[in-house]
Amino acid sequence: MAAPYKHNNTSVSLLRYHFVFVPKRRRRILVGPLAERLEVLLREKATELGWEIIALEIMPDHVHLFLSVDPGVAPNQIAHRLKGYTSHVLRREFPHLIRLPALWTRSYFVSTAGMVSSKTIKQYIAAQKTRD
């Protein structure tokens, strides 16, 4: 199997990040239609920005996201763009979220992963649904 390297004019790269985002005060609000809409928004924004979502699991109180990006994008920019966009749209579409001081906490978890651990991370994220 060939590695999914990203090619551009001056570089070849394989950058994969595992993110975890948490709603403000770790509230268990990411359920039902809100969770479904969040998944659509994350996939739309990633596609728009040229990023590939490898694995995604939305739990009631956190989101696991494993994605491949270009080397010109820093992890803090990824978190800022995805959390900012989804917060803006979801708070507009789901009025009960406006009562929260913010949808997401300012913090996030991120780790890097190459080809060796990609399979492991995908399995870990897929297994999250069975834990709750």
N, C-alpha and C positions, 0 to 999 in steps of 0.2 A: 504494500500500500504506500503510495507516495504521500509525503507530508504536505499539508495544505499551506505552503509558504505563500506569503503575500509579496508580489513583485511590483516595483515601480521603477522609474527611470534610474534611480541612484542606489536602490537598496533591495535586499531580499530579507524578509523577516518572518518570524513566528512568535508573536506576542499574544499570550492568553492570560486573562485575568479572571479570578474567582472573586466576585463581590458578594457582600451580604449587606442589605439595606434594612433598616428597622423603622417602623412608624414611631412617631413621637410618643413617648412614655410606654413604648412597647405594647400599645393597644392592639387587641386582636380584631382588627377591622378589615383585613384583607381576605374577605370571604365573598362567595356568591357573585353577583354581577360586578361588584367592584373589583374583585380579583380577576375576573374574565377580561374586564376593560383594561386593567393594568397590564395584563399580558399582551393584549393587542397593541397598546401604546408603546410598551418597551420594544416590541418587535418592529413596529413602524419606525420608531426613532432610530433604532440600530440600523435598519436597512437604509434609511435616509442618510445616515452618516457614514455608510460603507462598512459597518461593523457586522460581524457574524455572531449570532447567539448560538452557542454550542449546546448549552443546557440552561433551563430555566425552571424553577419551582417557586411557587408563591404559597407560602404558609400563612396562617392567620395573623402571625405577628412578625414575620420577616420574609425577605425575598433572597433567594440564592440565584445568582446570575453568573454564568461562565461564558465569556465571550472572547473573540479574537479581534484585535484592532491593529491599526497601522502604527508604526513607531513614532509618528509625529504627535500622538495624542497621549497626554499624561493621565495616569489613573484619576487624579483629582478632577480633571476636565470631564472624564467619562461619568463619574459620580454626579458632578454638578449638572451636566446636561440631562442625564436620565432622570435624576430625582427632581430637578427643577421643572422639566417638561411634564412629567407625570403628575406632579403636585398641582401645577397650574390647571391642567385639563381635568383631572379628577375632582378637584375642589369646585370647579365650575359645573361639572356634570352631576355631582353628588352633593347636594346642599348641606347634608348633615356633617360633612367634613369641614365646613367653614367654621364650625364651633371650636375645632381644634386650633391651638396656637400655630401649628404647622403640621403638615402631613408626615414629613420625614424628620428624623433626628439629624443634626448636623454631622454626625459621625457615620462611619461606614467601615467595614472590613474589606481588605483587598489583599490577595496574594497572587504571585505569578505562578505560571505552570507551563512547562514545555511539553513535548510529545510524550515523555516518559510517564508523567503523572496525569495526563489528560483523561485517560480511561478511568483512572481511580477517582478523579474529581467528578466525572460524569456519573459514575456509580454512586458516589456519596450524595450528590444532589438528587438523583432519582430516588434514593432510599429515604430522603427526608419526609416524604408523604406518609411512609409507613410508621414513622416514629410517633406521631400525635394520635 
